[in-house]
Amino acid sequence: MKQGDTLSAIASQYRTTVNEITETNEIPNPDKLVVGQTIVIPIAGQFYDVKQGDTLTSIARQFNTTAAELARINRIQLNAVLQIGFRLYIPPLPKSDIESNAYVEPRGTQVSENLQQAVREAVPYLTYLGAFSFQVQRDGTLEEPPMTNLKAISDSQNTTLMMIVTNLENEAFSDELGRIILNDDTVKTKLLNEIVATARKYGFRDIHFDFEYLRPEDKEAYNQFLREARDILHREGWLISTALAPKTSATQKGKWYEAHDYKAHGEIVDFVVIMTYEWGYSGGPAQAVSPIGPVRDVIEYALTEMPANKIVMGQNLYGYDWTLPYTAGGDLAKALSPQQAIVLAGQNNAAIQYDETSQAPFFRYTDSNNKQHEVWFEDARSIQAKFNLIKELNLRGISYWKLGLSFPQNWLLIADQFNIVKKTFR
């Protein structure tokens, strides 16, 4: 959006209606658009504004079609001289198949109605719905999250339930709990039996291990645990997957990284979710949560260790609002959804900017206490950059953390560009 833009003018320009634009984008501020705010036009295909040096042939090549088809559909001569700024209609491109997952993290004893509604809205676009999380106890039993209606909602759209098993203890990943799980044969056997019984109970068909902050010396014990789990789960006809920290080399140091063996996981499990987000995080300085450069670096390293069809790229559905200046150990940034970020920008008359290097939107504002803030979040442009990376590198798919944070443009774009694979199990 630029200064002076209105939805009525945009709707007329793109041959749609104000209601269509407002409803599909769930625009929070239709009467007060924010400069720099991004809107997805709900049409089949897209429009392209001719630039200096463009020809029908060069444009056709860019969009994987032919000059003759562009001339026909736009009712112009094949040899016409294109004027700069002339708007061409580009027909829909062929869609590629991907798998998609989203985590859902219910709290308390029931899945809230708001969270259930967020799941209902997302499951048409999901291969998997990940229930976060089944927490392993030190005796090998599992503490379950609430599952209210999640199976029924998933089944309504043929979405596969994913059982997420973690070494969370007292709200944090525990290396000592990980040591027990991976090295005590009695606990390990108990846990694997518990997983099978629980998966049968709820109808899980993918078992997803998210063991983090493990001791570096437990790397091979984790690999062996996964081999044993794979053999058991495959006999049941189920999938096994893991979550991996975002590494750029096999020798990367740090307890978040060293026990995560990309090469071994690529050989053992059916697929991995690489957590390519949290460069910008609540306790760190203001920056993009998932900048495209570091994301690409991680995925390109992963491709040296495992095939593309096993790699699911992680993606955040949130941003952060930092209070400036940043000081280590100071106030934590507040998480917010893309929709909330737009509302906040509007309330503070802040223009949204777009950082081309990180491929992410941001803005700055001053609060009522005269404190400076910087907000980084996601929009249609930033998520499109990730979709382009998935297509370029032929990845298996995308995984979202987490449902309950409104980002309608993501679902508009994923449906427009991909066929979401739905799984069948015996």
N, C-alpha and C positions, 0 to 999 in steps of 0.2 A: 504494500500500500504506500502511495505517495500522498503528500499534502493535498487535500482537496478531493481525493478519490471518494466516490460513493458506491454503495452496492448496486443502486439502480443503474448507474452508468456502466459499471463492470458487467452486470447481467446483460445489458443491451449489447455491449461490445462482444460478448462471448456467446450470444444467442441462447441464454438461459434465463432463469428468473431469480429475483431476490430471495424468495422463499426457498428455492432449491439450494442456493449458495449458503444461506443462513442455517438451514436445517442439517445439511450434510456435514458442514464444518462445525456445527454447534457453536456458532460465533457468539461469544459472550457479550459483545459490545456492538451490535449492528448499527446503532445510531451514533457511535463514537469510535470509529476505526482508529487504530494506532498506526502511526507512520512506521513502516518497516514490518508490519504484521503480514504474514503470509496466508493466502487463501487458496484452496484447491477448487478449481472450477469443475463441477460435477457433470462432465460430458464424456461421451465415448470418443477416444482419440484425444488429440490436442491441437493447439494452434502454434504456428511458428511465424515470428516476424522476420522478414527478409533483411539481411545485413549486407554491408558492402562486400562485393565479390561473390555473393551467392548466385548459384544457378540452380535450375530445377534438378539437374543431374547431381550436383554436390549435396543438395538438401535431401534428395532421395537416398543417396548413399548413406547419409547420416542416420536416416530413419529406417534403413533396411527395406526400402520399397523402390519403385521405378519412377522415372520422370514422367512417363506416359500416364501412370496411375495418378500422380499428383496433378497433372494437367487435367485429366478427366474429372476427378472428384472436385477440383476447384473451378472447373469450367473456364479454363484459359487455354490459349494456344501453346502447343508443345515448345515452340521456338520463341515464346513471348519474352521480352526483356522485363525482368522483375525490378520493380521499383523498391528502393530501400524503405522499409517500414510496412510493405504490403504483407497482409496477414494470410498465410496459407493454412488450410486445414490439413492435418496429418491423420490418416485413419488409424484405428487401433493397431498396435503391434502384436505379434504373436506372444503369448504368455509362456513362461517357463514354469516347470514344476518345482516347488520347494516344500520342505516341511517347516512348520512353525510351532513354537512352544511359548507358553506364558506361565510364569509362576504365579500362584495365588497364596497369600500368607494370612489365613484367618487367625484372629486372636480370641482368647476367651474360650467359652464353651460352645458357641454357635457361630456359624458363618453369618455375618450381618446381612441384612436384606440389601443394603447398598452394594456390598461386595458380591452377593449373588447376582445382582443386576449387572454389575460390571462383567462377570463371567458369562452371563447370557448374551451380552452384546459382543463378546470377543470370540466365543467358541465357533461360530461359523468360519472364522479365519484361522483356526488352530488345528494342527495335527495332534498336539498333546496339550493337556492341562496338567501342570505340575503342582501337586499339593505339598506345600512347604510348611513344616517338615515333620517327618517321623524321626524323633530324636532317640538315638541309641543310649540306653542306660548301661551302667558298668557291669550289670549281670547279663547283658545281651538281650534284654527285653526292649520294647519300644514304647515311648510315650507318644501318643497319637495327637495330631491336630484335629479340630472339629472338621467334619466332612459333610455337614448339613446340605443336602440336595446337590452336592457337586457331581455325583455320579449321574443322577437323573438329567441334570443340565448338560453334562458332557455327552451322554448317550443321545440326547435330542438332536445333536449335530454330528454324530459319529466321530466325536473327538476322543482320543485315547487318554485315559487317566495315567498320569506319571506319578509314581510313588518316590518322593524325595527323602532319602535317608541321610541324616547328618550326624556329625560328632559335636553338636551343640550341647553345651552344658552351662547352666546359669547365664543364658543369653550370649554366650561367646563360644567360638570354636576352641576345643580343648585338645592340646597335644597329648596330655596324659590319657584322656579317654580314647584318643586314636591309638595310642600305644597298646592299651588293653584290648581293644577290638581286634587289632591286627596281629597280636602276638600270643594271646591267650586262646588256645584251641577250644577250650570249653565254652568260652564266651562267643567265639566266632561261630561255632556250630549252633549254639542257641540262637544267635542273631539270624543266621541264614534260615533256620527253621521258622523263626518268627516272621521274617520277611515273606516267605512263601505263604504262610497261613494268613497274614494280613492282606497280601495281594489278592488271594482267593476271596477273602471276605468282602473287599471293596471293589474288586474288578480291575485292579491295576494291571496294565500290560506292558509297561516299561518301568523298570526299577532303576532309579537314578541316584548314584552315590555322589554326595557333595561333602567329601571329607577334606577339611581345610586346616591350615596351621599345623600340619603333621610334622613330626621330627624328621629331619633329613635322613637319619639312619633307618627310617621306616619305609623308604621308597620301595624297596623290593618286597617288603612284607605287604605293602598296599597292592603292588602288582599281583602278587600271589593270591591275595584275598579276592581280587577281581577275577582271576582265572577260575577259582573255585566257585565264586558266585555265578559267573557266566555259564559254567557247565550245568549248574542246578537250574538256573532261570531258563536257559535254552531248552532244557528237557521239558519245561512247562509250556514251551512255545512262546515265551515272552522275550522282550528286548532288555538289554542292559546298556546304560549310558552313564557318563560321569561329567562332573563340572570341573573345569581346569582353570587355574590362575593364568593371567595373560603374560606369557613368557616370550622372550625374543631369542633365547638360546638355551641349549641343554644344560649349560653350566651356570645359569643365572642363580645368584645367591639370594638367601632370605627364606624364612620359614614358610612363607606363603607359596614358594615356588619349588623348592628342592625336591620334595617328595612327589611332585606331579611330573611323571615321566611321559612326555608326549608320545614318544615312539611306542612305548609299551601299551599305553591306553589305546593308541590307534590300532594296534594289533589285537587287543583283547576284546574291547567293547564294540557295540554296534555303532555308536556315535558319541561324540563329545560336545558339550556346550562350553565354549571358551568365554570367560567372563570379561569381555572387551569393553569395560566401562569402569568408572570411578578413578579416572585420572584427576578430574575435579571431584573432590569428596568433602563431606561435611567438616572434617577437621583440618583441611588443607587450604591453600590459597585459591582464590577465584580463578577458574579456568573451565573450559569445556569438559563435560563429564566423559564424553567418548569422542575425542578429536580424531578425525579421519586418518591422519598420518600415523599415530601410534597404533590405531586399530589395524591398519594395513600391515604395519611391521609385525605385529603379533600373528596375524593370519598367514602372512607369507612365510614366517618361520614355521608355523604349524604345518604348512604344505610340504616342508622338507622332511617331516617326520611321519605324516599320515596322508591318505588320499583325501581329496576335496569332498568326496561323498560321505565322509565321516565327520565333517566339520560344520557345526552349527554356531553361528556368530552371535554373541550376546549383545543385547541392546537395552539401554535404559529407557523407561517411560517417564522420566522425571528430570527435573533440574534442581539447582540450588540457588538460594538467596544469601549472599555473603555480606556481612557488615565489615566495612573498611575502616582503618587499614587492618590487614590480616596480621595477627600475631600468633605464633605457635602456642598452643595450649589455651587460646582465647575462646571467644564465643563460637559455637558450632554454627555452620550454615544451616538454614532451614530448607528442607526438601519441599518442592512444589511441583504441581503438574504443569504441562505446557499451557493448558487453559487458564490456570491460576496465574501463570506468568504474564499472559496477555492482559488479564484483568488488572494485575498490579502495575503494568506499564501504563495502562490507560488511566488508572487512578492518580498516577504521579506525572502524567503528561510527558512520559519518557519515550523517545523514539527508539525503536528496536533496530539494532545494527546487526550485520552479519559478517562474521570473521571468515574470510575465504580460505585461510590456511587450515584452521581446524574444522571448517564447514559446520559452523554452529552459530545460532543467534544469541545475542546478549544485549543488555541495556544497563544503564546506571541511573540511580535516583537518590534523592535526599529525603529521609523520613521526617516525621513531625518533631523528632528530637534533634534534628539537624545532623544526623549521622548519615554518612555516605554508604550506599549499597551497590553491589554488582551482582547481576543475575544472569546465569547461563542456563539454557534449557534446550528443548528440541522443537523443531517445526518441520513443515513439509520438505524444505530444502535439505535439512540435515539428515532426515530419514531417507530421502531420495539418494543422497550420497552413499549411504550404507547399502541400499538396494542395488545401486550400480556396482558396488564392490562385490556383492553376492553374485551378480550376473557375470561380471568380468572373471571371477575366480571359480565359477561353477560350484559354489558351496552347497552343502546339503540344505541349509536354511538359516533361520533366525530364531532367537529365544529372548523373550522379554522379561525383564525384572522391573516392576511387577504390576499385576492388575489392581485396579482401584484408583489409578491416577489417569485422569481423562486426557486422551490424545486422539480424537476422532480422525484427524488427518492421516495418521498412520494406517488405520484400517481402510480408509478410502484408497490409499495408494497401493497397499499390498494386494487388495482385491483387483485393482486395475491392472497390475503388472504380473501377477503370479497365479498359477493354479495351486491351491493348497492341497497337498496330498492328504488323504484320509486312509488310515490303516485298517486292515482286516486281520483277525486272528482266529485260530481254530477254537 
